[in-house]
Amino acid sequence: MATQSWHVINGAKHYPVLYREVLAFYNTFYPQYWEQRDSGRRRKTNYFYLADGTFGGGNHSKLLLNQFKQMKIAGYDLDPSMIEKAEKNFEDEIYSQKRLQLVNDNFINIETYDTRPPRKFNSIFLDLGFSQYQVADQDRGFSYLSDGYLDMRYAPDRHAEGSTAADILNKCTHYELVEIFKRYDPHAEKIAEAICDARERSIINTASDLKNVLFDVFPGLARSQKYNKIMKVFMALRISVNNELIVLDEYLYKNPVLGMAKNGSMVIISFHSTEDQVVAKHFRRWKKLKYGQEVFKKVLTPSKEELEENPASRSAKMRVFMKEFD
Ligand SMILES: C[S@@+](CC[C@H](N)C(=O)[O-])C[C@H]1O[C@@H](n2cnc3c(N)ncnc32)[C@H](O)[C@@H]1O
């Protein structure tokens, strides 16, 4: 599949990470759904119901709907602008084929919607984090390359009262800032100190304000153009603004796998070891509770081919837990 076929939104493309592995998993583990033959008599299709809890630009979902005609998807995204775009990009799948429903909400609430009656979900798919479409929206402050206001909330309308990244930088104590950064950077103390000093001089408002603070602390970064450190600070902030680890942990604590159909699967792609640790912890717990087991002994990571096509995928990890796996 050529990368140019991914949806273009806000002038950006988003590469659906590990898509070959995702397609291969569903293809291999659920042949009974894909091999249904039309016997000539009127027979009801046995649909496979998938919840895509992080729909984004819907690139994974599009591939799945194209490859598996017996699949129906309920797509959720916290970001109203993603759902709005998807309603236009997927008109055919929503209205003509009736194989896609979209919901603007947090995946933690998947179970509260009537999106797959009368059946239970056969699989729940989560591709954690943010998309290139959100990064490309200069006004949201997700990228250190933008000069936008440091907002970083996925759901700015829904949580109008929620803290933006700028609120956090300007209001949190030194201790709280260290707590935010320490999982992602060994120099968290130094970064927190620089933020506290900088905000005494003037409020930190935009992505480039923050970038400049970091350049002051680590002058070598600007010279060497090694922006990895800056990206990590932005990532730590984004994860904190959206409570990403807490939401993931709370959701998996609710044991969504129990509410799924027999052989139901939970497929999760994460982008940082802190996220993967949360996923691994719950999958181990579920195994102990005899809910099923992990499908792949080793966590799946991008192939050489994918790393060439999309170097940004290098930290991606995919785990799959299958209910009553036999
Ligand atoms: C990595 S992108 C998904 C990209 C998508 N798989 C694709 O191929 O286009 C993650 C998406 O999840 C959304 N998101 C993040 N946390 C969420 C949550 N707790 N509930 C629902 N959506 C969430 C983000 O707004 C973003 O659009």
The ligand as a Tripos MOL2 file, in Angstrom:
@<TRIPOS>MOLECULE
LIG
   27    29     1     0     0
SMALL
NO_CHARGES

@<TRIPOS>ATOM
      1 C1         -2.6380    8.0900   16.7870 C.3       1 LIG1
      2 S1         -4.1450    8.8990   16.4510 S.3       1 LIG1
      3 C2         -5.0870    7.6570   15.6260 C.3       1 LIG1
      4 C3         -4.8150    7.5800   14.1590 C.3       1 LIG1
      5 C4         -5.6880    6.5910   13.4210 C.3       1 LIG1
      6 N1         -5.4820    5.2450   13.8940 N.3       1 LIG1
      7 C5         -5.4470    6.6900   11.9430 C.2       1 LIG1
      8 O1         -4.9930    5.6860   11.3670 O.co2     1 LIG1
      9 O2         -5.7350    7.7150   11.3300 O.co2     1 LIG1
     10 C6         -4.9200    8.9330   18.0040 C.3       1 LIG1
     11 C7         -6.2790    9.6270   18.0440 C.3       1 LIG1
     12 O3         -6.8710    9.2930   19.2950 O.3       1 LIG1
     13 C8         -7.5220   10.4070   19.8300 C.3       1 LIG1
     14 N2         -7.5320   10.1990   21.2840 N.ar      1 LIG1
     15 C9         -6.5080   10.3010   22.1600 C.ar      1 LIG1
     16 N3         -6.9200    9.9460   23.3950 N.ar      1 LIG1
     17 C10        -8.2240    9.5750   23.2810 C.ar      1 LIG1
     18 C11        -9.1940    9.0930   24.2020 C.ar      1 LIG1
     19 N4         -8.9110    8.9150   25.4930 N.pl3     1 LIG1
     20 N5        -10.4380    8.7940   23.7420 N.ar      1 LIG1
     21 C12       -10.7480    8.9640   22.4180 C.ar      1 LIG1
     22 N6         -9.8710    9.4460   21.5200 N.ar      1 LIG1
     23 C13        -8.6210    9.7320   21.9320 C.ar      1 LIG1
     24 C14        -6.7300   11.6020   19.3650 C.3       1 LIG1
     25 O4         -7.5560   12.7410   19.3110 O.3       1 LIG1
     26 C15        -6.2550   11.1410   17.9720 C.3       1 LIG1
     27 O5         -7.1410   11.5830   16.9790 O.3       1 LIG1
@<TRIPOS>BOND
     1     1     2 1
     2     2     3 1
     3     2    10 1
     4     3     4 1
     5     4     5 1
     6     5     6 1
     7     5     7 1
     8     7     8 2
     9     7     9 1
    10    10    11 1
    11    11    12 1
    12    11    26 1
    13    12    13 1
    14    13    14 1
    15    13    24 1
    16    14    15 ar
    17    14    23 ar
    18    15    16 ar
    19    16    17 ar
    20    17    18 ar
    21    17    23 ar
    22    18    19 1
    23    18    20 ar
    24    20    21 ar
    25    21    22 ar
    26    22    23 ar
    27    24    25 1
    28    24    26 1
    29    26    27 1
@<TRIPOS>SUBSTRUCTURE
     1 LIG1         1 GROUP 0 **** ****
